[in-house]
Amino acid sequence: MTRTLPSNAVRRAPFGAEGDLNAALRPTLGAGPGRSRYAPVAEARAVGEPCGYPWLSRDGMSIAFVDESAHGGSGGLYVIAAAVVVDASADEIRAALRRLLLRGQVRFHWRDESTPRRRRMLEMIASLGLECRAYVRAPVAKRHQDRARRLCLEALVWDLRDRGIDELVIETRGLVPDRRDSLAIRDARRAKVASPALRYRFGRPKDEPLLWIPDAIAGAISALEADPAFALAAELEVLAVKRVRVRE
């Protein structure tokens, strides 16, 4: 089926070649601070069947859940991860995730978990067959993390628009940071990078277990970017997380 784009929208370049998306976005977004151009990097291949591609489910509405990981040390990097869940399966997945908690624990948080528990979470995510992506901006000085986040969000909503996913749940970071995210999404809508139908809300991981998934993905990708010998690299590879390098 051929899809006709508005005359003032850019046409989506395939993910196959380095730099294609940079060229595609240039006419719409232009240059300058806060404008993103991004390109894909290598995609890990899953063992067996692909994990949930394409993002838009045949069985019902899909929702993207989003969290981040950042390092402000030498070089620095910023990662936003997204996991797409079919709404009809959400409650079942929430229940499975809650069963991973230790007694008295209210949420999974990658930063606070041991290596064995991190491994168990990655294995759980792999068993769910979800589509997961990570948007990576590096190097990033700590003082530029807000800008890096905006660029990564812009790249994410472009992908969601292309795949027909119109609902987004972002882990809340507080009133002021959430307002910055809202402004970034509003600007992306105006530039026709985000779908005009995109709905988004901010969630707390204590209340929404599905946010634990992008928390784990972002943490794992961040660790792998910092150290290719990351102890859980093999478990991460099975997830077939597609990494997108976000550029200026």
ChimeraX attribute file (.defattr): number of C-alpha atoms within 10 A of each C-alpha:
attribute: neighborCount
match mode: 1-to-1
recipient: residues
	/A:1	3
	/A:2	4
	/A:3	5
	/A:4	7
	/A:5	10
	/A:6	9
	/A:7	7
	/A:8	10
	/A:9	14
	/A:10	18
	/A:11	16
	/A:12	15
	/A:13	14
	/A:14	11
	/A:15	13
	/A:16	12
	/A:17	11
	/A:18	14
	/A:19	17
	/A:20	17
	/A:21	20
	/A:22	18
	/A:23	14
	/A:24	18
	/A:25	23
	/A:26	14
	/A:27	13
	/A:28	15
	/A:29	17
	/A:30	11
	/A:31	13
	/A:32	8
	/A:33	9
	/A:34	16
	/A:35	18
	/A:36	23
	/A:37	23
	/A:38	25
	/A:39	20
	/A:40	21
	/A:41	18
	/A:42	12
	/A:43	13
	/A:44	14
	/A:45	15
	/A:46	16
	/A:47	11
	/A:48	7
	/A:49	9
	/A:50	15
	/A:51	21
	/A:52	15
	/A:53	12
	/A:54	10
	/A:55	23
	/A:56	21
	/A:57	18
	/A:58	9
	/A:59	10
	/A:60	12
	/A:61	15
	/A:62	23
	/A:63	24
	/A:64	27
	/A:65	27
	/A:66	30
	/A:67	25
	/A:68	23
	/A:69	23
	/A:70	22
	/A:71	19
	/A:72	15
	/A:73	11
	/A:74	11
	/A:75	12
	/A:76	18
	/A:77	23
	/A:78	28
	/A:79	31
	/A:80	31
	/A:81	31
	/A:82	28
	/A:83	27
	/A:84	26
	/A:85	25
	/A:86	19
	/A:87	15
	/A:88	12
	/A:89	13
	/A:90	15
	/A:91	13
	/A:92	10
	/A:93	17
	/A:94	15
	/A:95	12
	/A:96	14
	/A:97	19
	/A:98	16
	/A:99	9
	/A:100	15
	/A:101	13
	/A:102	11
	/A:103	7
	/A:104	6
	/A:105	10
	/A:106	13
	/A:107	19
	/A:108	24
	/A:109	16
	/A:110	21
	/A:111	12
	/A:112	9
	/A:113	12
	/A:114	10
	/A:115	12
	/A:116	9
	/A:117	16
	/A:118	21
	/A:119	20
	/A:120	14
	/A:121	22
	/A:122	20
	/A:123	15
	/A:124	17
	/A:125	25
	/A:126	20
	/A:127	12
	/A:128	15
	/A:129	18
	/A:130	21
	/A:131	23
	/A:132	28
	/A:133	25
	/A:134	27
	/A:135	29
	/A:136	32
	/A:137	24
	/A:138	17
	/A:139	17
	/A:140	21
	/A:141	16
	/A:142	17
	/A:143	9
	/A:144	14
	/A:145	19
	/A:146	16
	/A:147	18
	/A:148	29
	/A:149	25
	/A:150	21
	/A:151	25
	/A:152	28
	/A:153	24
	/A:154	26
	/A:155	27
	/A:156	23
	/A:157	23
	/A:158	19
	/A:159	18
	/A:160	22
	/A:161	18
	/A:162	15
	/A:163	13
	/A:164	16
	/A:165	22
	/A:166	20
	/A:167	18
	/A:168	20
	/A:169	21
	/A:170	21
	/A:171	21
	/A:172	16
	/A:173	14
	/A:174	10
	/A:175	8
	/A:176	9
	/A:177	12
	/A:178	16
	/A:179	12
	/A:180	14
	/A:181	20
	/A:182	15
	/A:183	13
	/A:184	18
	/A:185	23
	/A:186	16
	/A:187	15
	/A:188	22
	/A:189	19
	/A:190	11
	/A:191	16
	/A:192	18
	/A:193	25
	/A:194	24
	/A:195	21
	/A:196	15
	/A:197	12
	/A:198	17
	/A:199	13
	/A:200	16
	/A:201	13
	/A:202	17
	/A:203	18
	/A:204	17
	/A:205	20
	/A:206	14
	/A:207	10
	/A:208	14
	/A:209	21
	/A:210	27
	/A:211	26
	/A:212	27
	/A:213	28
	/A:214	28
	/A:215	25
	/A:216	25
	/A:217	30
	/A:218	28
	/A:219	23
	/A:220	26
	/A:221	26
	/A:222	24
	/A:223	19
	/A:224	16
	/A:225	15
	/A:226	15
	/A:227	11
	/A:228	11
	/A:229	11
	/A:230	15
	/A:231	14
	/A:232	18
	/A:233	16
	/A:234	11
	/A:235	18
	/A:236	23
	/A:237	17
	/A:238	20
	/A:239	27
	/A:240	21
	/A:241	24
	/A:242	19
	/A:243	21
	/A:244	23
	/A:245	21
	/A:246	27
	/A:247	19
	/A:248	14
